[in-house]
Amino acid sequence: MAELITEDQAIKVRGLNKSYGDFNVLKSISLDVQRGEKIVLCGPSGSGKSTLIRCINRLERHDSG
């Protein structure tokens, strides 16, 4: 059953998976961001930062999660 987002949460992600062909870009990503909270996504080039943001904003379809 899908978990509902609470009033204090801005973003809730559970078990997000995204791949391009055989290449897993995002594997079982879970993330909670509270309203008013600021976060930083930091990592090397090609680590999936932009893909995660595009999936959260529904600009790109995720495979599961």
DRENTORKOL-3810 file (N, C-alpha, C; in nm, 4 decimals):
REM DRENTORKOL-3810
@n.u->0.0826; n.v->-0.1168; n.w->0.0000; ca.u->0.0000; ca.v->0.0000; ca.w->0.0000; c.u->0.0882; c.v->0.1248; c.w->0.0000
@n.u->0.0518; n.v->0.2249; n.w->-0.0776; ca.u->0.1296; ca.v->0.3475; ca.w->-0.0881; c.u->0.1261; c.v->0.4249; c.w->0.0431
@n.u->0.2419; n.v->0.4793; n.w->0.0797; ca.u->0.2496; ca.v->0.5613; ca.w->0.1998; c.u->0.2049; c.v->0.7026; c.w->0.1656
@n.u->0.1286; n.v->0.7630; n.w->0.2538; ca.u->0.0826; ca.v->0.8991; ca.w->0.2318; c.u->0.1841; c.v->0.9979; c.w->0.2864
@n.u->0.1957; n.v->1.1085; n.w->0.2191; ca.u->0.2848; ca.v->1.2143; ca.w->0.2644; c.u->0.2154; c.v->1.2904; c.w->0.3776
@n.u->0.2909; n.v->1.3245; n.w->0.4814; ca.u->0.2320; ca.v->1.3979; ca.w->0.5932; c.u->0.2360; c.v->1.5476; c.w->0.5649
@n.u->0.1687; n.v->1.6224; n.w->0.6499; ca.u->0.1617; ca.v->1.7675; ca.w->0.6331; c.u->0.2990; c.v->1.8331; c.w->0.6434
@n.u->0.3903; n.v->1.7733; n.w->0.7200; ca.u->0.5234; ca.v->1.8304; ca.w->0.7402; c.u->0.6211; c.v->1.7936; c.w->0.6295
@n.u->0.5862; n.v->1.6988; n.w->0.5446; ca.u->0.6770; ca.v->1.6524; ca.w->0.4406; c.u->0.6501; c.v->1.7233; c.w->0.3086
@n.u->0.7582; n.v->1.7640; n.w->0.2417; ca.u->0.7469; ca.v->1.8225; ca.w->0.1086; c.u->0.7696; c.v->1.7145; c.w->0.0035
@n.u->0.8646; n.v->1.6243; n.w->0.0314; ca.u->0.9003; ca.v->1.5173; ca.w->-0.0627; c.u->0.9192; c.v->1.3880; c.w->0.0148
@n.u->0.8640; n.v->1.2805; n.w->-0.0383; ca.u->0.8838; ca.v->1.1478; ca.w->0.0201; c.u->0.9059; c.v->1.0506; c.w->-0.0951
@n.u->1.0220; n.v->0.9877; n.w->-0.0976; ca.u->1.0581; ca.v->0.8915; ca.w->-0.2019; c.u->1.0944; c.v->0.7609; c.w->-0.1331
@n.u->1.0442; n.v->0.6489; n.w->-0.1855; ca.u->1.0738; ca.v->0.5170; ca.w->-0.1286; c.u->1.1093; c.v->0.4186; c.w->-0.2388
@n.u->1.2299; n.v->0.3636; n.w->-0.2325; ca.u->1.2710; ca.v->0.2562; ca.w->-0.3222; c.u->1.2710; c.v->0.2927; c.w->-0.4694
@n.u->1.3116; n.v->0.4152; n.w->-0.5018; ca.u->1.3113; ca.v->0.4619; ca.w->-0.6408; c.u->1.4201; c.v->0.3928; c.w->-0.7216
@n.u->1.3826; n.v->0.3391; n.w->-0.8363; ca.u->1.4768; ca.v->0.2750; ca.w->-0.9277; c.u->1.4610; c.v->0.3345; c.w->-1.0665
@n.u->1.5750; n.v->0.3599; n.w->-1.1317; ca.u->1.5748; ca.v->0.4107; ca.w->-1.2683; c.u->1.6982; c.v->0.3566; c.w->-1.3379
@n.u->1.6781; n.v->0.3022; n.w->-1.4560; ca.u->1.7918; ca.v->0.2533; ca.w->-1.5336; c.u->1.7746; c.v->0.2932; c.w->-1.6788
@n.u->1.8862; n.v->0.3021; n.w->-1.7464; ca.u->1.8896; ca.v->0.3243; ca.w->-1.8905; c.u->1.9521; c.v->0.1989; c.w->-1.9506
@n.u->1.8681; n.v->0.1146; n.w->-2.0078; ca.u->1.9171; ca.v->-0.0139; ca.w->-2.0570; c.u->1.9652; c.v->-0.0983; c.w->-1.9403
@n.u->2.0899; n.v->-0.1442; n.w->-1.9463; ca.u->2.1481; ca.v->-0.2261; ca.w->-1.8398; c.u->2.2155; c.v->-0.1429; c.w->-1.7303
@n.u->2.2221; n.v->-0.0113; n.w->-1.7497; ca.u->2.2915; ca.v->0.0757; ca.w->-1.6546; c.u->2.1943; c.v->0.1283; c.w->-1.5490
@n.u->2.2132; n.v->0.0867; n.w->-1.4224; ca.u->2.1304; ca.v->0.1339; ca.w->-1.3108; c.u->2.1800; c.v->0.2707; c.w->-1.2657
@n.u->2.0987; n.v->0.3724; n.w->-1.2877; ca.u->2.1351; ca.v->0.5078; ca.w->-1.2465; c.u->2.0950; c.v->0.5310; c.w->-1.1018
@n.u->1.9730; n.v->0.4919; n.w->-1.0661; ca.u->1.9220; ca.v->0.5051; ca.w->-0.9299; c.u->1.8759; c.v->0.3681; c.w->-0.8831
@n.u->1.9247; n.v->0.3245; n.w->-0.7685; ca.u->1.8903; ca.v->0.1913; ca.w->-0.7184; c.u->1.8433; c.v->0.2017; c.w->-0.5735
@n.u->1.7143; n.v->0.1755; n.w->-0.5517; ca.u->1.6536; ca.v->0.1757; ca.w->-0.4176; c.u->1.6791; c.v->0.3051; c.w->-0.3405
@n.u->1.6516; n.v->0.4177; n.w->-0.4033; ca.u->1.6715; ca.v->0.5478; ca.w->-0.3392; c.u->1.5502; c.v->0.5816; c.w->-0.2527
@n.u->1.5753; n.v->0.6181; n.w->-0.1278; ca.u->1.4708; ca.v->0.6667; ca.w->-0.0377; c.u->1.5143; c.v->0.8027; c.w->0.0142
@n.u->1.4172; n.v->0.8944; n.w->0.0233; ca.u->1.4490; ca.v->1.0318; ca.w->0.0604; c.u->1.3274; c.v->1.0965; c.w->0.1247
@n.u->1.3487; n.v->1.1681; n.w->0.2336; ca.u->1.2450; ca.v->1.2489; ca.w->0.2980; c.u->1.2963; c.v->1.3917; c.w->0.3078
@n.u->1.2156; n.v->1.4863; n.w->0.2638; ca.u->1.2474; ca.v->1.6280; ca.w->0.2776; c.u->1.1280; c.v->1.6947; c.w->0.3449
@n.u->1.1546; n.v->1.7610; n.w->0.4553; ca.u->1.0493; ca.v->1.8295; ca.w->0.5299; c.u->1.0227; c.v->1.9673; c.w->0.4695
@n.u->0.9026; n.v->2.0174; n.w->0.4888; ca.u->0.8687; ca.v->2.1525; ca.w->0.4416; c.u->0.9663; c.v->2.2540; c.w->0.5015
@n.u->1.0182; n.v->2.3422; n.w->0.4182; ca.u->1.1114; ca.v->2.4451; ca.w->0.4623; c.u->1.2555; c.v->2.3987; c.w->0.4721
@n.u->1.2795; n.v->2.2694; n.w->0.4619; ca.u->1.4146; ca.v->2.2152; ca.w->0.4706; c.u->1.4872; c.v->2.2369; c.w->0.3387
@n.u->1.6161; n.v->2.2666; n.w->0.3475; ca.u->1.6997; ca.v->2.2816; ca.w->0.2286; c.u->1.7999; c.v->2.1674; c.w->0.2277
@n.u->1.8173; n.v->2.1053; n.w->0.1110; ca.u->1.9120; ca.v->1.9944; ca.w->0.0999; c.u->2.0068; c.v->2.0200; c.w->-0.0166
@n.u->2.1170; n.v->1.9468; n.w->-0.0182; ca.u->2.2150; ca.v->1.9533; ca.w->-0.1256; c.u->2.2343; c.v->1.8125; c.w->-0.1786
@n.u->2.2282; n.v->1.7972; n.w->-0.3110; ca.u->2.2637; ca.v->1.6704; ca.w->-0.3748; c.u->2.4042; c.v->1.6873; c.w->-0.4288
@n.u->2.4959; n.v->1.6133; n.w->-0.3727; ca.u->2.6360; ca.v->1.6277; ca.w->-0.4077; c.u->2.6910; c.v->1.4921; c.w->-0.4494
@n.u->2.7643; n.v->1.4888; n.w->-0.5600; ca.u->2.8239; ca.v->1.3647; ca.w->-0.6050; c.u->2.8960; c.v->1.3858; c.w->-0.7361
@n.u->2.9734; n.v->1.2886; n.w->-0.7776; ca.u->3.0493; ca.v->1.3021; ca.w->-0.9020; c.u->2.9592; c.v->1.3017; c.w->-1.0253
@n.u->3.0143; n.v->1.3453; n.w->-1.1344; ca.u->2.9438; ca.v->1.3446; ca.w->-1.2619; c.u->2.8969; c.v->1.2033; c.w->-1.2947
@n.u->2.7716; n.v->1.1918; n.w->-1.3370; ca.u->2.7184; ca.v->1.0613; ca.w->-1.3744; c.u->2.6641; c.v->0.9797; c.w->-1.2593
@n.u->2.6511; n.v->1.0396; n.w->-1.1404; ca.u->2.6053; ca.v->0.9627; ca.w->-1.0242; c.u->2.4537; c.v->0.9615; c.w->-1.0070
@n.u->2.3799; n.v->1.0363; n.w->-1.0921; ca.u->2.2346; ca.v->1.0297; ca.w->-1.0885; c.u->2.1645; c.v->1.1472; c.w->-1.0227
@n.u->2.2380; n.v->1.2527; n.w->-0.9904; ca.u->2.1775; ca.v->1.3690; ca.w->-0.9234; c.u->2.0654; c.v->1.4303; c.w->-1.0068
@n.u->2.0936; n.v->1.4619; n.w->-1.1307; ca.u->1.9928; ca.v->1.5241; ca.w->-1.2184; c.u->1.8786; c.v->1.4287; c.w->-1.2479
@n.u->1.9085; n.v->1.3014; n.w->-1.2628; ca.u->1.8037; ca.v->1.2023; ca.w->-1.2878; c.u->1.7087; c.v->1.1946; c.w->-1.1693
@n.u->1.7614; n.v->1.1981; n.w->-1.0478; ca.u->1.6769; ca.v->1.1974; ca.w->-0.9283; c.u->1.5840; c.v->1.3187; c.w->-0.9276
@n.u->1.6384; n.v->1.4355; n.w->-0.9549; ca.u->1.5563; ca.v->1.5574; ca.w->-0.9565; c.u->1.4502; c.v->1.5493; c.w->-1.0655
@n.u->1.4857; n.v->1.4999; n.w->-1.1833; ca.u->1.3881; ca.v->1.4870; ca.w->-1.2922; c.u->1.2789; c.v->1.3872; c.w->-1.2567
@n.u->1.3133; n.v->1.2798; n.w->-1.1885; ca.u->1.2117; ca.v->1.1818; ca.w->-1.1470; c.u->1.1194; c.v->1.2402; c.w->-1.0402
@n.u->1.1744; n.v->1.3130; n.w->-0.9444; ca.u->1.0923; ca.v->1.3750; ca.w->-0.8402; c.u->0.9942; c.v->1.4739; c.w->-0.9022
@n.u->1.0398; n.v->1.5504; n.w->-1.0005; ca.u->0.9548; ca.v->1.6501; ca.w->-1.0671; c.u->0.8676; c.v->1.5902; c.w->-1.1771
@n.u->0.8750; n.v->1.4585; n.w->-1.1918; ca.u->0.7966; ca.v->1.3848; ca.w->-1.2919; c.u->0.8230; c.v->1.4310; c.w->-1.4343
@n.u->0.9459; n.v->1.4739; n.w->-1.4593; ca.u->0.9883; ca.v->1.5071; ca.w->-1.5944; c.u->1.0394; c.v->1.3828; c.w->-1.6650
@n.u->1.0681; n.v->1.2809; n.w->-1.5858; ca.u->1.1162; ca.v->1.1532; ca.w->-1.6380; c.u->1.0496; c.v->1.0410; c.w->-1.5594
@n.u->1.0137; n.v->0.9349; n.w->-1.6294; ca.u->0.9493; ca.v->0.8207; ca.w->-1.5628; c.u->1.0534; c.v->0.7347; c.w->-1.4924
@n.u->1.0208; n.v->0.6931; n.w->-1.3706; ca.u->1.1073; ca.v->0.5991; ca.w->-1.2995; c.u->1.0603; c.v->0.4569; c.w->-1.3312
@n.u->1.1473; n.v->0.3603; n.w->-1.3082; ca.u->1.1132; ca.v->0.2207; ca.w->-1.3373; c.u->1.0271; c.v->0.1593; c.w->-1.2274
@n.u->1.0579; n.v->0.1907; n.w->-1.1023; ca.u->0.9795; ca.v->0.1393; ca.w->-0.9896; c.u->1.0071; c.v->0.2245; c.w->-0.8674
@n.u->0.9254; n.v->0.2034; n.w->-0.7654; ca.u->0.9412; ca.v->0.2770; ca.w->-0.6401; c.u->0.8345; c.v->0.3811; c.w->-0.6231
END
